[in-house]
Amino acid sequence: MAARIAVRLQPRAKREEVVGVRGDAVVIRVTAPPVDGKANAALCAFVAKRAGVAKSAVEVVSGHSARDKVVEVQGVEADALRAALTAGA
């Protein structure tokens, strides 16, 4: 079981947070710069923490060098993943 979710990433933010939803994408801010994959790694760690899975279960499957990305999370259903990310946003 794996879920994919569209993400709009905003690197170099003051704090890591979910801002809300824009279209189909969840807007997420991370503090890491978009250099050498650091922002993608921070995004994966953030999503893993919110979804309650290991960091190794989260992978950016498209949009590696773009702000609009598709993230795949193993072991979580799509509805549960979206709810975990958008809770409190």
C-alpha positions in Angstrom: 0.0 0.0 0.0 1.4 3.4 -1.0 -0.1 6.8 -1.4 0.9 9.7 -3.6 0.3 13.3 -2.9 1.0 16.5 -4.8 3.1 19.0 -2.9 4.0 22.6 -3.5 7.3 23.1 -1.7 8.5 26.5 -0.3 12.2 26.1 0.7 14.1 28.6 3.0 11.1 29.3 5.2 11.4 30.5 8.8 9.8 27.2 10.1 8.6 23.9 8.8 4.9 23.8 8.4 1.9 23.0 6.2 0.4 26.2 5.0 -2.7 24.8 3.4 -4.0 23.5 0.1 -3.6 25.2 -3.3 -5.6 23.3 -6.0 -4.8 19.6 -5.5 -1.4 20.3 -3.9 -0.6 20.5 -0.2 1.6 23.6 0.4 4.6 22.8 2.7 7.3 25.1 3.9 10.8 23.8 4.9 13.8 25.6 6.4 16.3 23.9 4.1 17.7 25.6 1.0 17.0 24.1 -2.4 20.6 23.0 -2.9 22.0 19.5 -3.3 18.6 17.9 -2.5 18.5 19.4 1.0 15.0 20.7 0.6 13.7 17.4 -0.8 15.3 15.5 2.2 13.7 18.0 4.6 10.4 17.5 2.9 10.6 13.7 3.1 11.5 14.0 6.8 8.6 16.4 7.5 6.1 14.2 5.6 7.3 11.0 7.4 7.0 12.7 10.8 3.4 13.9 10.1 2.4 10.6 8.5 3.9 8.5 11.3 6.2 6.4 9.1 9.9 6.0 8.7 11.9 8.5 6.6 12.8 5.7 4.2 9.1 5.1 3.4 8.9 8.6 1.8 10.2 9.4 -1.6 9.9 12.3 -4.1 8.9 10.5 -7.3 8.6 13.6 -9.6 9.6 17.2 -9.5 13.0 16.7 -7.9 14.2 20.2 -9.0 10.9 21.9 -9.1 8.6 23.4 -6.5 5.7 21.2 -7.6 6.4 17.6 -6.6 4.7 14.3 -6.2 5.6 12.5 -3.0 5.0 8.7 -2.4 4.5 7.4 1.1 4.6 3.6 1.7 2.3 2.1 4.3 -0.3 4.8 4.3 -3.6 5.2 2.5 -4.1 8.4 0.4 -7.0 9.8 2.5 -5.1 9.2 5.8 -2.0 10.9 4.4 -3.9 14.0 3.2 -5.7 14.1 6.6 -2.3 13.8 8.5 -0.7 16.6 6.5 -3.6 19.0 6.5 -4.7 18.6 10.1 -4.4 22.0 11.7 -3.4 23.8 8.5 
